Amino acid sequence: MREPARIDDVLAAIRLAWVESPDLRLGQLLVNAIRPKEPCPEVFYVEDDQLLAALQAMAARVQVVKAGVAPGEGE
């Protein structure tokens, strides 16, 4: 398992960089920081509200899996 403490460090670094460039969307910030060899338009152009919804949906799916409830059972 990866070290969970790294999450706070990464989020703190994102916060520092994003505060300096608040007009960037998060995807733009990450692509600009990583500087991939190939373009990543799906990441670069995603709106923050779309990303937020996708992250919330992902977290909900993970919680369901961790709770041991098969998809569709809890509905």
Buried (B, 14 or more C-beta within 10 A) or exposed (E): EEEEEEEEEEEEEBEEBBEEEEEBBBBBBBBEEEEEEEEEEEBBEBEEEEBEEEEEEEEEEEEBEEEEEEEEEEE
